[in-house]
Amino acid sequence: MGSNEVLQTVGQVAGIGGLALGVFVLIFRDIVRRNIFPKLGPTHAYRVITLIVSLTFLISATGIGAYVYLQSPGKPDDVQFPPQSPEPVIMAHLALIDGHRYAEAYSALSNDAKQRISADVFNKVFEAQRAPQGRLLKRVFYGTAASRQLPDQTRGAFNTTTYLTDFEHGGRYVEAVTVRAERNEWRVLFHNLMPCRPPACS
């Protein structure tokens, strides 16, 4: 079997990993066939063999590692959008925030959210931004959008729902709640609250 046929066969069977392994086998075979080692001293021959085999094996191992990674489950692009609507999760979160139950809201956040912000910081942010606004008067759905990537390049399955919200003391605000898929269910990732500006508010 020729070199091209070997590479084609292993590439079809095992993809990147097989192709890398095939290259390793072919290079090693050609080294042996050239019979150059009798012309070298024992020390030089040993060093040449060790260097060539080590570098070739390293490249092959890298290719196999890339193949294993690409075939492994759980990559961000493989995360499925949960079949259920994210609305119940979002509304439950907002109810906790409106009730100043920040510790409970934090407990229900996604694992990613908890890695990004500590419970102490979460509580302080909502104590400073949400509590002064007083009780909720009205929250109107404004829009929703699904996405595969956040502005910070994080990939996965996300949904951001936006509301126009009126508070007792703070006037009208835009609330944006982003949820992400974790273990085939929606969990809150971000909750942003900002004064409403045109064009949403005139």
N, CA, C and O of each residue as an XYZ file, in Angstrom:
808
protein
N       0.850     -1.193      0.000
C       0.000      0.000      0.000
C       0.885      1.243      0.000
O       1.798      1.344      0.820
N       0.632      2.195     -0.910
C       1.423      3.408     -1.003
C       1.132      4.372      0.125
O       0.176      4.210      0.884
N       1.990      5.387      0.215
C       1.849      6.361      1.299
C       0.512      7.081      1.244
O      -0.149      7.258      2.268
N       0.113      7.500      0.036
C      -1.167      8.218     -0.102
C      -2.337      7.347      0.311
O      -3.288      7.815      0.936
N      -2.255      6.052     -0.053
C      -3.354      5.151      0.296
C      -3.433      4.929      1.805
O      -4.520      4.833      2.374
N      -2.255      4.849      2.447
C      -2.233      4.679      3.898
C      -2.889      5.861      4.579
O      -3.746      5.690      5.446
N      -2.481      7.081      4.183
C      -3.035      8.286      4.800
C      -4.525      8.409      4.534
O      -5.287      8.808      5.415
N      -4.942      8.069      3.327
C      -6.358      8.167      2.984
C      -7.183      7.199      3.819
O      -8.263      7.544      4.297
N      -6.664      5.975      3.993
C      -7.388      4.962      4.744
C      -7.534      5.338      6.210
O      -8.638      5.311      6.753
N      -6.412      5.694      6.861
C      -6.489      6.014      8.290
C      -7.235      7.325      8.520
O      -7.881      7.503      9.553
N      -7.145      8.236      7.563
C      -7.886      9.484      7.698
C      -9.377      9.262      7.650
O     -10.124      9.914      8.380
N      -9.831      8.344      6.794
C     -11.254      8.047      6.692
C     -11.758      7.324      7.928
O     -12.890      7.536      8.362
N     -10.917      6.472      8.493
C     -11.339      5.666      9.635
C     -11.336      6.484     10.926
O     -12.287      6.423     11.704
N     -10.271      7.246     11.150
C     -10.112      7.913     12.453
C      -9.892      9.405     12.362
O      -9.477     10.024     13.343
N     -10.157      9.999     11.215
C     -10.088     11.449     11.111
C      -8.705     12.012     11.371
O      -7.700     11.454     10.933
N      -8.665     13.143     12.100
C      -7.400     13.829     12.373
C      -6.433     12.928     13.129
O      -5.244     12.888     12.814
N      -6.944     12.197     14.134
C      -6.080     11.327     14.918
C      -5.448     10.238     14.072
O      -4.255      9.967     14.201
N      -6.240      9.604     13.201
C      -5.705      8.557     12.334
C      -4.708      9.106     11.345
O      -3.695      8.466     11.062
N      -4.981     10.290     10.813
C      -4.058     10.907      9.856
C      -2.714     11.203     10.516
O      -1.660     10.960      9.928
N      -2.758     11.728     11.740
C      -1.514     12.009     12.449
C      -0.731     10.732     12.733
O       0.490     10.695     12.585
N      -1.448      9.685     13.143
C      -0.789      8.417     13.415
C      -0.207      7.819     12.133
O       0.870      7.224     12.153
N      -0.921      7.978     11.027
C      -0.423      7.476      9.746
C       0.861      8.184      9.331
O       1.792      7.551      8.834
N       0.910      9.508      9.535
C       2.132     10.256      9.229
C       3.287      9.748     10.074
O       4.403      9.612      9.573
N       3.041      9.467     11.342
C       4.079      8.939     12.227
C       4.621      7.616     11.708
O       5.835      7.410     11.679
N       3.735      6.722     11.301
C       4.152      5.406     10.802
C       4.975      5.543      9.528
O       6.000      4.878      9.384
N       4.541      6.399      8.597
C       5.244      6.553      7.326
C       6.635      7.148      7.515
O       7.597      6.693      6.897
N       6.740      8.152      8.357
C       8.057      8.764      8.584
C       9.001      7.781      9.250
O      10.170      7.689      8.876
N       8.505      7.050     10.229
C       9.343      6.071     10.907
C       9.797      4.973      9.930
O      10.941      4.520      9.981
N       8.886      4.554      9.043
C       9.233      3.524      8.051
C      10.316      4.020      7.101
O      11.245      3.280      6.775
N      10.198      5.279      6.654
C      11.184      5.830      5.731
C      12.555      5.997      6.387
O      13.591      5.837      5.742
N      12.540      6.321      7.676
C      13.819      6.439      8.388
C      14.557      5.112      8.377
O      15.761      5.060      8.127
N      13.826      4.043      8.649
C      14.447      2.712      8.681
C      14.921      2.305      7.293
O      16.001      1.728      7.162
N      14.144      2.589      6.259
C      14.478      2.173      4.895
C      15.749      2.837      4.362
O      16.478      2.236      3.572
N      16.013      4.050      4.785
C      17.151      4.791      4.228
C      18.503      4.225      4.674
O      19.530      4.480      4.045
N      18.490      3.481      5.732
C      19.702      2.783      6.166
C      20.898      3.740      6.289
O      22.002      3.417      5.850
N      20.676      4.891      6.874
C      21.745      5.895      7.002
C      22.568      5.717      8.276
O      23.639      6.306      8.427
N      22.059      4.910      9.172
C      22.686      4.846     10.485
C      24.056      4.176     10.507
O      24.887      4.545     11.337
N      24.333      3.190      9.616
C      25.700      2.642      9.604
C      26.763      3.690      9.254
O      27.934      3.522      9.592
N      26.354      4.775      8.576
C      27.307      5.816      8.199
C      27.598      6.780      9.350
O      28.526      7.585      9.269
N      26.817      6.699     10.402
C      26.983      7.593     11.542
C      27.618      6.856     12.716
O      27.540      5.632     12.820
N      28.230      7.608     13.571
C      28.736      7.015     14.792
C      27.593      6.639     15.700
O      26.493      7.172     15.555
N      27.818      5.739     16.630
C      26.737      5.282     17.521
C      26.035      6.426     18.261
O      24.811      6.433     18.394
N      26.828      7.390     18.739
C      26.243      8.507     19.488
C      25.370      9.366     18.600
O      24.255      9.715     18.987
N      25.860      9.724     17.394
C      25.086     10.552     16.471
C      23.837      9.818     15.986
O      22.761     10.409     15.891
N      23.983      8.544     15.685
C      22.838      7.764     15.218
C      21.740      7.730     16.285
O      20.553      7.874     15.990
N      22.175      7.535     17.533
C      21.204      7.487     18.630
C      20.479      8.822     18.779
O      19.264      8.867     18.971
N      21.250      9.915     18.685
C      20.642     11.235     18.828
C      19.677     11.537     17.693
O      18.600     12.089     17.918
N      20.065     11.174     16.462
C      19.191     11.423     15.315
C      17.895     10.636     15.449
O      16.812     11.177     15.229
N      18.002      9.361     15.809
C      16.804      8.529     15.956
C      15.900      9.086     17.054
O      14.687      9.195     16.874
N      16.501      9.439     18.192
C      15.717      9.948     19.314
C      15.010     11.247     18.957
O      13.840     11.428     19.293
N      15.711     12.156     18.280
C      15.129     13.444     17.919
C      13.985     13.283     16.924
O      12.908     13.849     17.112
N      14.221     12.514     15.872
C      13.195     12.351     14.832
C      11.958     11.668     15.395
O      10.836     12.129     15.189
N      12.170     10.570     16.107
C      11.024      9.831     16.647
C      10.265     10.663     17.674
O       9.034     10.648     17.699
N      10.994     11.392     18.524
C      10.330     12.198     19.553
C       9.479     13.300     18.946
O       8.332     13.504     19.346
N      10.055     14.019     17.964
C       9.304     15.104     17.337
C       8.105     14.578     16.559
O       7.018     15.154     16.609
N       8.313     13.482     15.841
C       7.214     12.912     15.058
C       6.104     12.417     15.967
O       4.922     12.625     15.691
N       6.490     11.760     17.051
C       5.485     11.262     17.988
C       4.724     12.414     18.631
O       3.517     12.316     18.851
N       5.426     13.506     18.933
C       4.773     14.669     19.534
C       3.708     15.242     18.609
O       2.600     15.562     19.042
N       4.054     15.369     17.331
C       3.085     15.886     16.354
C       1.899     14.942     16.239
O       0.752     15.388     16.188
N       2.165     13.640     16.199
C       1.087     12.658     16.093
C       0.188     12.697     17.316
O      -1.037     12.659     17.199
N       0.813     12.775     18.510
C       0.023     12.813     19.738
C      -0.864     14.056     19.787
O      -1.998     14.004     20.263
N      -0.330     15.182     19.284
C      -1.125     16.407     19.237
C      -2.336     16.232     18.329
O      -3.440     16.663     18.661
N      -2.121     15.598     17.185
C      -3.233     15.343     16.265
C      -4.281     14.434     16.868
O      -5.481     14.663     16.709
N      -3.818     13.380     17.574
C      -4.762     12.474     18.217
C      -5.536     13.194     19.320
O      -6.738     12.989     19.492
N      -4.815     14.049     20.070
C      -5.490     14.815     21.116
C      -6.555     15.735     20.545
O      -7.631     15.885     21.124
N      -6.253     16.355     19.404
C      -7.239     17.224     18.754
C      -8.455     16.426     18.309
O      -9.590     16.892     18.417
N      -8.209     15.215     17.804
C      -9.319     14.362     17.367
C     -10.209     13.983     18.548
O     -11.436     14.038     18.455
N      -9.570     13.593     19.673
C     -10.343     13.210     20.851
C     -11.177     14.379     21.353
O     -12.333     14.208     21.740
N     -10.575     15.588     21.346
C     -11.309     16.770     21.798
C     -12.513     17.051     20.913
O     -13.605     17.342     21.403
N     -12.303     16.961     19.605
C     -13.391     17.266     18.676
C     -14.518     16.241     18.761
O     -15.671     16.562     18.475
N     -14.186     15.002     19.156
C     -15.200     13.961     19.237
C     -15.844     13.875     20.608
O     -16.847     13.179     20.775
N     -15.289     14.568     21.593
C     -15.803     14.456     22.951
C     -17.119     15.214     23.081
O     -17.301     16.251     22.443
N     -18.053     14.698     23.915
C     -19.328     15.382     24.113
C     -19.170     16.604     24.988
O     -18.164     16.762     25.680
N     -20.157     17.458     24.953
C     -20.172     18.588     25.864
C     -19.461     19.828     25.364
O     -19.275     20.773     26.131
N     -19.058     19.856     24.104
C     -18.470     21.078     23.575
C     -19.555     22.148     23.528
O     -20.733     21.820     23.382
N     -19.180     23.428     23.650
C     -20.195     24.489     23.675
C     -21.177     24.422     22.515
O     -22.377     24.619     22.710
N     -20.680     24.143     21.297
C     -21.578     24.128     20.150
C     -22.498     22.910     20.147
O     -23.462     22.866     19.383
N     -22.207     21.908     21.005
C     -23.050     20.725     21.078
C     -24.168     20.877     22.099
O     -25.085     20.057     22.138
N     -24.102     21.919     22.926
C     -25.123     22.130     23.947
C     -26.445     22.449     23.260
O     -26.522     23.359     22.435
N     -27.480     21.696     23.605
C     -28.780     21.874     22.972
C     -29.611     22.914     23.713
O     -29.484     23.076     24.927
N     -30.457     23.612     22.973
C     -31.412     24.517     23.595
C     -32.492     23.676     24.282
O     -33.122     22.845     23.628
N     -32.716     23.871     25.578
C     -33.762     23.106     26.264
C     -35.117     23.300     25.586
O     -35.414     24.391     25.099
N     -35.936     22.256     25.550
C     -37.235     22.362     24.850
C     -38.217     23.280     25.559
O     -39.110     23.838     24.921
N     -38.067     23.445     26.865
C     -39.012     24.263     27.610
C     -38.689     25.745     27.468
O     -37.551     26.127     27.194
N     -39.709     26.567     27.660
C     -39.527     28.017     27.596
C     -38.692     28.489     28.782
O     -38.828     27.959     29.885
N     -37.826     29.484     28.564
C     -37.045     30.026     29.690
C     -37.860     30.952     30.591
O     -37.390     31.349     31.656
N     -39.081     31.300     30.170
C     -39.861     32.302     30.910
C     -40.106     31.938     32.377
O     -39.941     32.806     33.234
N     -40.492     30.698     32.713
C     -40.727     30.399     34.138
C     -39.487     30.598     34.999
O     -39.591     31.072     36.130
N     -38.311     30.241     34.477
C     -37.071     30.413     35.228
C     -36.782     31.898     35.422
O     -36.372     32.327     36.500
N     -37.004     32.675     34.362
C     -36.741     34.120     34.450
C     -37.705     34.788     35.425
O     -37.290     35.606     36.246
N     -38.983     34.445     35.338
C     -39.968     35.068     36.215
C     -39.740     34.686     37.677
O     -39.949     35.504     38.572
N     -39.314     33.450     37.920
C     -39.011     33.033     39.290
C     -37.827     33.826     39.836
O     -37.822     34.230     40.999
N     -36.831     34.042     38.992
C     -35.675     34.834     39.405
C     -36.084     36.278     39.712
O     -35.682     36.834     40.733
N     -36.877     36.876     38.836
C     -37.299     38.253     39.034
C     -38.150     38.402     40.294
O     -38.071     39.418     40.985
N     -38.962     37.390     40.591
C     -39.791     37.443     41.796
C     -38.917     37.451     43.051
O     -39.218     38.150     44.019
N     -37.845     36.678     43.027
C     -36.919     36.672     44.169
C     -36.229     38.023     44.310
O     -36.073     38.540     45.417
N     -35.819     38.586     43.183
C     -35.163     39.893     43.224
C     -36.129     40.968     43.710
O     -35.769     41.805     44.537
N     -37.363     40.943     43.190
C     -38.357     41.929     43.623
C     -38.643     41.810     45.120
O     -38.960     42.799     45.780
N     -38.528     40.589     45.648
C     -38.773     40.371     47.076
C     -37.532     40.551     47.920
O     -37.542     40.246     49.113
N     -36.460     41.043     47.317
C     -35.190     41.280     48.015
C     -34.621     39.988     48.617
O     -33.919     40.018     49.628
N     -34.934     38.866     47.984
C     -34.426     37.560     48.442
C     -33.208     37.200     47.589
O     -33.225     36.247     46.811
N     -32.170     37.984     47.762
C     -31.010     37.894     46.876
C     -30.212     36.603     47.076
O     -29.661     36.058     46.119
N     -30.153     36.122     48.300
C     -29.415     34.884     48.557
C     -30.068     33.709     47.833
O     -29.376     32.854     47.282
N     -31.405     33.668     47.836
C     -32.119     32.594     47.137
C     -31.931     32.728     45.626
O     -31.766     31.731     44.923
N     -31.957     33.963     45.134
C     -31.756     34.185     43.698
C     -30.361     33.720     43.287
O     -30.183     33.100     42.239
N     -29.384     34.028     44.121
C     -28.011     33.613     43.804
C     -27.891     32.092     43.799
O     -27.219     31.522     42.939
N     -28.526     31.451     44.739
C     -28.459     29.994     44.835
C     -28.984     29.313     43.581
O     -28.531     28.224     43.229
N     -29.941     29.950     42.902
C     -30.549     29.343     41.713
C     -29.828     29.703     40.423
O     -30.216     29.239     39.351
N     -28.777     30.528     40.507
C     -28.052     30.913     39.293
C     -27.346     29.723     38.660
O     -27.179     28.676     39.287
N     -26.936     29.899     37.416
C     -26.156     28.875     36.721
C     -24.773     28.753     37.353
O     -24.299     29.678     38.013
N     -24.138     27.614     37.146
C     -22.788     27.417     37.662
C     -21.822     28.440     37.066
O     -20.913     28.916     37.746
N     -22.023     28.771     35.802
C     -21.178     29.765     35.144
C     -21.302     31.115     35.835
O     -20.306     31.806     36.048
N     -22.532     31.487     36.186
C     -22.747     32.769     36.862
C     -22.021     32.808     38.206
O     -21.439     33.829     38.571
N     -22.055     31.705     38.934
C     -21.414     31.657     40.246
C     -19.894     31.706     40.136
O     -19.213     32.118     41.075
N     -19.364     31.286     38.991
C     -17.922     31.406     38.775
C     -17.533     32.838     38.433
O     -16.402     33.259     38.678
N     -18.467     33.574     37.872
C     -18.187     34.955     37.455
C     -18.348     35.952     38.600
O     -17.666     36.977     38.625
N     -19.243     35.664     39.548
C     -19.533     36.626     40.604
C     -19.803     35.883     41.913
O     -20.460     34.841     41.922
N     -19.299     36.421     42.996
C     -19.502     35.786     44.302
C     -20.870     36.177     44.873
O     -21.483     37.151     44.436
N     -21.325     35.413     45.840
C     -22.611     35.705     46.472
C     -22.583     37.075     47.134
O     -23.566     37.815     47.082
N     -21.464     37.410     47.753
C     -21.355     38.697     48.449
C     -21.477     39.862     47.475
O     -22.198     40.824     47.741
N     -20.771     39.779     46.346
C     -20.843     40.841     45.343
C     -22.238     40.915     44.742
O     -22.766     42.007     44.531
N     -22.841     39.760     44.466
C     -24.193     39.710     43.911
C     -25.167     40.445     44.834
O     -25.958     41.274     44.384
N     -25.099     40.136     46.106
C     -26.002     40.784     47.059
C     -25.778     42.296     47.113
O     -26.736     43.068     47.141
N     -24.525     42.710     47.129
C     -24.211     44.137     47.216
C     -24.695     44.886     45.975
O     -25.195     46.006     46.079
N     -24.546     44.263     44.795
C     -24.984     44.907     43.552
C     -26.481     45.169     43.586
O     -26.925     46.269     43.259
N     -27.271     44.159     43.981
C     -28.725     44.347     43.962
C     -29.205     45.189     45.140
O     -30.234     45.857     45.037
N     -28.489     45.168     46.244
C     -28.829     46.070     47.346
C     -28.626     47.522     46.924
O     -29.375     48.407     47.338
N     -27.606     47.760     46.096
C     -27.294     49.127     45.670
C     -28.135     49.573     44.483
O     -28.489     50.749     44.395
N     -28.469     48.654     43.556
C     -29.147     49.037     42.320
C     -30.653     48.799     42.352
O     -31.420     49.614     41.840
N     -31.081     47.688     42.951
C     -32.498     47.336     42.887
C     -33.287     47.815     44.106
O     -34.382     48.359     43.962
N     -32.744     47.619     45.281
C     -33.500     47.948     46.500
C     -33.982     49.396     46.542
O     -35.120     49.631     46.949
N     -33.165     50.386     46.138
C     -33.625     51.775     46.212
C     -34.799     52.100     45.286
O     -35.460     53.123     45.466
N     -35.066     51.236     44.292
C     -36.137     51.534     43.342
C     -37.528     51.299     43.918
O     -38.528     51.709     43.329
N     -37.588     50.636     45.072
C     -38.892     50.389     45.680
C     -39.616     49.218     45.034
O     -39.016     48.408     44.327
N     -40.913     49.145     45.291
C     -41.679     47.994     44.809
C     -41.923     48.068     43.308
O     -41.896     49.139     42.703
N     -42.159     46.915     42.736
C     -42.456     46.804     41.305
C     -43.860     47.334     41.021
O     -44.820     46.969     41.700
N     -43.970     48.201     40.007
C     -45.275     48.681     39.569
C     -45.768     47.933     38.336
O     -46.922     47.509     38.267
N     -44.866     47.778     37.356
C     -45.270     47.122     36.103
C     -44.024     46.616     35.389
O     -42.991     47.285     35.364
N     -44.137     45.419     34.808
C     -43.038     44.847     34.022
C     -43.637     44.341     32.703
O     -44.464     43.429     32.692
N     -43.204     44.949     31.600
C     -43.768     44.635     30.288
C     -42.707     43.964     29.413
O     -41.584     44.450     29.284
N     -43.089     42.857     28.828
C     -42.183     42.139     27.923
C     -41.823     43.034     26.736
O     -42.693     43.655     26.125
N     -40.521     43.091     26.418
C     -40.047     43.941     25.325
C     -39.455     43.143     24.159
O     -39.576     43.553     23.005
N     -38.819     42.015     24.452
C     -38.251     41.214     23.375
C     -37.414     40.065     23.919
O     -37.034     40.054     25.090
N     -37.133     39.105     23.054
C     -36.305     37.968     23.445
C     -35.477     37.519     22.252
O     -35.885     37.686     21.103
N     -34.317     36.951     22.529
C     -33.443     36.504     21.440
C     -32.572     35.351     21.925
O     -32.022     35.382     23.025
N     -32.464     34.343     21.083
C     -31.583     33.212     21.368
C     -30.238     33.450     20.694
O     -30.163     34.133     19.673
N     -29.180     32.887     21.264
C     -27.855     33.063     20.679
C     -26.961     31.899     21.048
O     -27.240     31.140     21.976
N     -25.881     31.777     20.299
C     -24.872     30.754     20.546
C     -23.584     31.342     21.131
O     -22.686     30.596     21.522
N     -23.490     32.673     21.192
C     -22.265     33.299     21.680
C     -22.572     34.613     22.353
O     -23.383     35.398     21.862
N     -21.915     34.859     23.496
C     -22.061     36.115     24.212
C     -21.041     37.123     23.713
O     -20.088     36.745     23.031
N     -21.218     38.389     24.035
C     -20.230     39.404     23.617
C     -18.810     39.115     24.091
O     -17.848     39.556     23.462
N     -18.665     38.370     25.210
C     -17.309     38.046     25.688
C     -16.761     36.777     25.046
O     -15.754     36.234     25.502
N     -17.425     36.299     23.980
C     -17.006     35.136     23.188
C     -17.349     33.800     23.839
O     -17.016     32.753     23.284
N     -18.008     33.804     25.004
C     -18.443     32.551     25.610
C     -19.467     31.892     24.698
O     -20.425     32.533     24.267
N     -19.263     30.600     24.402
C     -20.171     29.886     23.512
C     -21.022     28.906     24.308
O     -20.610     28.409     25.356
N     -22.209     28.639     23.792
C     -23.141     27.739     24.445
C     -24.527     27.954     23.869
O     -24.666     28.302     22.697
N     -25.560     27.747     24.687
C     -26.945     27.999     24.281
C     -27.529     29.025     25.253
O     -27.643     28.769     26.451
N     -27.897     30.191     24.713
C     -28.323     31.314     25.558
C     -29.651     31.896     25.069
O     -30.022     31.758     23.903
N     -30.347     32.543     25.989
C     -31.554     33.289     25.632
C     -31.592     34.538     26.496
O     -31.450     34.462     27.716
N     -31.783     35.684     25.861
C     -31.873     36.955     26.589
C     -33.258     37.541     26.396
O     -33.704     37.754     25.269
N     -33.938     37.801     27.508
C     -35.280     38.386     27.477
C     -35.227     39.768     28.116
O     -34.633     39.961     29.177
N     -35.854     40.713     27.450
C     -35.806     42.104     27.894
C     -37.198     42.590     28.297
O     -38.199     42.260     27.662
N     -37.232     43.382     29.368
C     -38.489     43.936     29.866
C     -38.339     45.441     30.071
O     -37.246     45.937     30.341
N     -39.450     46.155     29.939
C     -39.532     47.556     30.355
C     -40.254     47.563     31.696
O     -41.407     47.144     31.790
N     -39.573     48.039     32.727
C     -40.068     47.878     34.095
C     -40.211     49.229     34.789
O     -39.315     50.072     34.745
N     -41.351     49.405     35.425
C     -41.600     50.621     36.206
C     -41.509     50.294     37.694
O     -42.140     49.354     38.179
N     -40.712     51.088     38.409
C     -40.558     50.913     39.848
C     -41.179     52.093     40.597
O     -41.434     53.154     40.027
N     -41.403     51.882     41.838
C     -42.056     52.894     42.675
C     -41.247     54.189     42.734
O     -41.827     55.272     42.660
N     -39.942     54.106     42.864
C     -39.119     55.297     43.061
C     -38.184     55.595     41.892
O     -37.691     56.717     41.776
N     -37.937     54.643     41.047
C     -36.882     54.830     40.051
C     -37.319     55.124     38.642
O     -36.475     55.231     37.752
N     -38.614     55.261     38.401
C     -39.048     55.479     37.037
C     -38.972     54.196     36.217
O     -39.090     53.093     36.751
N     -38.773     54.358     34.914
C     -38.762     53.193     34.014
C     -37.338     52.702     33.767
O     -36.419     53.491     33.548
N     -37.179     51.373     33.808
C     -35.886     50.729     33.587
C     -36.004     49.643     32.524
O     -37.080     49.105     32.261
N     -34.866     49.345     31.930
C     -34.760     48.178     31.051
C     -34.106     47.059     31.845
O     -33.014     47.219     32.391
N     -34.785     45.936     31.899
C     -34.218     44.743     32.545
C     -33.922     43.712     31.467
O     -34.781     43.402     30.642
N     -32.713     43.184     31.477
C     -32.333     42.133     30.538
C     -31.837     40.939     31.343
O     -30.866     41.041     32.092
N     -32.512     39.816     31.181
C     -32.139     38.593     31.893
C     -31.664     37.570     30.871
O     -32.404     37.188     29.965
N     -30.428     37.135     31.030
C     -29.846     36.122     30.137
C     -29.773     34.794     30.864
O     -29.239     34.701     31.970
N     -30.314     33.779     30.233
C     -30.227     32.425     30.777
C     -29.361     31.584     29.858
O     -29.233     31.885     28.671
N     -28.769     30.533     30.401
C     -27.984     29.614     29.582
C     -28.407     28.186     29.885
O     -28.917     27.886     30.964
N     -28.188     27.322     28.922
C     -28.552     25.917     29.076
C     -27.482     25.198     29.891
O     -26.299     25.235     29.555
N     -27.913     24.546     30.960
C     -27.043     23.702     31.771
C     -27.801     22.426     32.106
O     -28.855     22.459     32.741
N     -27.238     21.289     31.660
C     -27.878     19.993     31.905
C     -29.316     19.983     31.398
O     -30.229     19.495     32.065
N     -29.489     20.533     30.205
C     -30.769     20.535     29.501
C     -31.862     21.301     30.243
O     -33.043     20.979     30.115
N     -31.470     22.310     31.015
C     -32.456     23.200     31.615
C     -31.893     24.611     31.642
O     -30.679     24.814     31.595
N     -32.793     25.581     31.717
C     -32.377     26.979     31.729
C     -31.991     27.401     33.132
O     -32.672     27.065     34.100
N     -30.882     28.149     33.241
C     -30.447     28.731     34.505
C     -30.014     30.171     34.233
O     -29.426     30.459     33.190
N     -30.304     31.069     35.165
C     -29.996     32.488     34.975
C     -28.483     32.702     35.009
O     -27.784     32.193     35.884
N     -28.003     33.464     34.035
C     -26.584     33.807     33.949
C     -26.345     35.274     34.314
O     -25.491     35.581     35.145
N     -27.107     36.177     33.686
C     -26.951     37.617     33.939
C     -28.314     38.243     34.195
O     -29.334     37.779     33.686
N     -28.311     39.302     34.992
C     -29.501     40.137     35.176
C     -29.023     41.579     35.212
O     -28.428     42.027     36.192
N     -29.290     42.293     34.139
C     -28.838     43.682     34.021
C     -30.032     44.622     34.173
O     -31.113     44.374     33.639
N     -29.811     45.691     34.906
C     -30.848     46.691     35.160
C     -30.260     48.062     34.848
O     -29.232     48.449     35.404
N     -30.930     48.800     33.944
C     -30.412     50.108     33.536
C     -31.559     51.052     33.226
O     -32.611     50.602     32.774
N     -31.388     52.345     33.456
C     -32.441     53.319     33.124
C     -32.824     53.220     31.654
O     -31.969     53.015     30.791
N     -34.094     53.366     31.383
C     -34.581     53.244     30.013
C     -34.285     54.523     29.216
O     -34.599     55.631     29.651
N     -33.677     54.341     28.050
C     -33.317     55.461     27.185
C     -33.995     55.283     25.832
O     -34.449     54.186     25.505
N     -34.068     56.364     25.035
C     -34.582     56.225     23.669
C     -33.740     55.204     22.893
O     -32.547     55.077     23.168
N     -34.314     54.487     21.949
C     -35.703     54.604     21.460
C     -36.725     53.826     22.267
O     -37.928     53.993     22.063
N     -36.257     52.954     23.208
C     -37.216     52.184     23.978
C     -38.116     53.097     24.787
O     -39.310     52.834     24.934
N     -37.539     54.179     25.316
C     -38.324     55.144     26.090
C     -38.108     56.539     25.509
O     -36.972     56.951     25.277
N     -39.179     57.246     25.282
C     -39.062     58.591     24.727
C     -38.845     59.594     25.844
O     -38.722     60.791     25.584
